[in-house]
Amino acid sequence: MNDKHGLKDKVAGKLKEVEGKVTRDKARELEGKAQQAKGKVKDKANDVKEDLED
């Protein structure tokens, strides 16, 4: 499976963020937010690549 759109990172990041909030683990919450941001960056990079190919 090719994760070129970053969906896996966004979903996993959201789960980590929620886990961190529930357990009051700020490090885990921040790790989740960072992983979500990584997924968003992958999405944007893919959009740019597709625009350049057109």
Buried (B, 14 or more C-beta within 10 A) or exposed (E): EEEEBBEEBBEBBBEBBEBBEEEEBEEBBEBBBEBBBBBBEBBEEEEEEEEEEE
